[in-house]
Amino acid sequence: MIRILIADDHAVVRQGLIQIVSDTSDIVVSDEAINGREVLAKISKNKYDVVVLDIGMPDFSGLDILNEIKKEYPKLPVLMLSIYPEEQYAVRALKAGASGYLTKKVAPEELIRAIRKVYSGGKYVTSTLAETLAVSLVKGEKPPHESLSDREFQVMTMLAEGKRLKDIAKALFISEKTVSSYKSRIFEKMRMKSNAELIRYAIKYGLID
């Protein structure tokens, strides 16, 4: 039996995932978590075979939680589940140690396949993501946004979506001054001077819808 921990701050999503795996004979939801602190606390006390982790948690980002899990439990498979398109976070998540990345739009049977694949020690990527990875390897060139840290990238996408500094600060549990500092670093690293330029860039690379 594959024991999974579902980590998502939305009850509807958690219940939906529970319903999906309830139709299988080899997967069971052992536990649920609604924020990053709860994820780390439960992993330290209980044994799970797979963690299904939402990238948009309310206290820490899913990538921050993933990094912490991999420091303490490097062999524990983590399957990232997100509302964000693969272009935004998939490559970063895989580089950080995730065993797979799926958007919440996938069919239930694909989620089940992914859980089984990462449990067996494999990596699960969609055909679209595999193509993206292959193209990036062939080109050998990294777009400017890949030079950003995970937090800088997160702030960049929120700025590109038109969010105000105070709203970003509230969402990420940091000060508005800190967000402003991130913004300055982002513009410096990407050699940009305006939000409009940032939005055009994000659209070009498919980082926002």
C-alpha positions, 0 to 999 in steps of 0.5 A: 500500500502506498501511503501518501501525505496530501499537502494543500491549503484548500479543503476542496482540493484535498477532498478531491484528491482523497476521492481520486485515490479512494478508487485505487486498491494500492494507494491510501491517504495517510494524512493531510496538511494545510501549511508548510509547518504542518507538512514538516511536522508530520513528516518528522513524526510519521512515515509516508511513501509519497508527499503530494505537495501544492506549490502555493502554500500559505506560509512557505512556498512549495519550493521552500518546503520541498528544499526542507524535505530534501535536506532531511529526507532526501529519499522521500518522493515529492510530487508537486501539484500546482495551479501554475503552468509547467513553464513557471515552476516545473523545471525549478521544482525538478532541479530542487529534487521533486520527483514530478510536477503536475498541474491541477488540470490533469486527469485523475488517472494521470495523477494516479500514474504519477504517484505510482511512478515516483513511488517506484523511484522514477521521475514523472514529467508530462510529454509537454514538459519533457519536450521543453526540457529537451529543447532547453538542453539542445539550445544550451542557453538559459533565459534571464529568469533562470538566473533568479532565486526561487523567491525572486522568481516567485515575486517576478511572476506576481509582479508580472500578474499585476499584483501590488507590492503590498499584496505580494508582501501579504501573500508571502508573509514578508514586508513590503520593503523586502518585496521592494528589494526583491523587485530591484534585484529582479530588474537588475538581474534581468536588465529591465526598467519597468513593469511593462517590460517585465509583463511582456517578457513573462508573456513571451516565455509563457510564465503567466496566462 
